C-alpha cells in the first residue's frame, strides 16, 4: 500500500486495488469452514431448543438413539455443503486475484 501511495494513487484506488484484494483472500479462505460450522451448530441448537423439524434435530435424535446410518447421512449432507462452499470459494479466489492459478499446482 505504501508503494501505491508513493506512485500517487488516490486513497480509494489504494484501498480497493491493493488492500481489500489481499484482505479478501483471507476472508474467502476461511468462509466455507466458518459457514458450515455456524450452520451445523445453529441448526442443531435452534431445532433442539424449539423442537423444530430439520436436519439438526434429526441428527441429534439419531445420536441419542444410536441410529448410525442416519447420523452418517446427516454428516454426509453437511460435508457435501462444506465441499460445495469450498468449491465456490476456490472459484471466487480466481475472480478476486487472477494471478492465482490452480491448474499449475496440479502435480504438487
N, C-alpha and C positions, 0 to 999 in steps of 0.2 A: 504494500500500500504506500510505503514511503517513496518508492521509485516512481509510482504512478503520480503521486503528488509532485515529485520533482520534475516530471515531464510536463507539468502544467495542466493536468486534467482537473475537471471540476470535482467537487466533493461527491456529487451524485454518481458520476462516472467511476470514481474510485470505489465507492461502496458497492454499486451494482455489478461492476465489471471485475472487481478483484476480491473484495472482502466477502460479499454474500455468496459468490460462486463457490469459494473454498469452504465456507461455513455450511453451505447446503449439502456438500458431500458427506459431512459427518452426520447431519440430520437424516439424510436419506439412508445411510448405512445402518443407523440404529432404529429406524422407524419400524420395520417389519417385526422385529423381536418385541418391541415395546407394545405395538398394537395387538399382537396375538396374546401377549401376557395380560394386557388390560381387558381384552375381550373375553378371554377364558375365565379370569378371576371375577370380572364384573358379572358375566352371565351366571357363573356358579353362585356367587353371593346373592345377587338380586333374585334369582329364581328360587333359591333355597329359602331365603328370608320371607319372600312374599308368596311362596307356593305357586309360582307361575310355571306353566309347562314350557319346556325348552331343552336345549342340548345340555346346559349346565346341570339342571335338576335331574335329567336322565342319567348323566354320568355320575352324579352324586349318589342317586339311589342304586345305580348299578354297583358302585363301590361298596355301599353298605350291604348289599345282597350278594356280593362276590360274583356278579354276573360278568365274567371276563370278556366274552365276545362283545357285549355292549360297551364295556369300558374301552376296549381296543377300537371299537367303531367310533366312539366319540373322540378319542385321542387321534384317530386317523383323520377325522374331519378337521380338527383344529390344526393338525400338522399340515394338511393339504392347504388350508387357508394361509398358514405361515409360508409355505413354499410359493404360493401364488403371489403373496405380498413381497417376498424376496425377489421373485422374477420381475415384478413391477418396479421395485427399487433399482434393480440392475439396469433395467431399460431406461429409467429416468436418470441414472448416472451418466449415460451417454448423452442425453439431452442437455444436462447441466454443464458437463465438461466433455466436449467432443474429443479431447486428447486421450481419454480412457478408451482402450481397445481390448475387449475380452477375447477376440479371435487370436491375438498374438500370444496369449497366455495358454493356448490350447495344450501345448506339450508340457507345460510345467505341472 
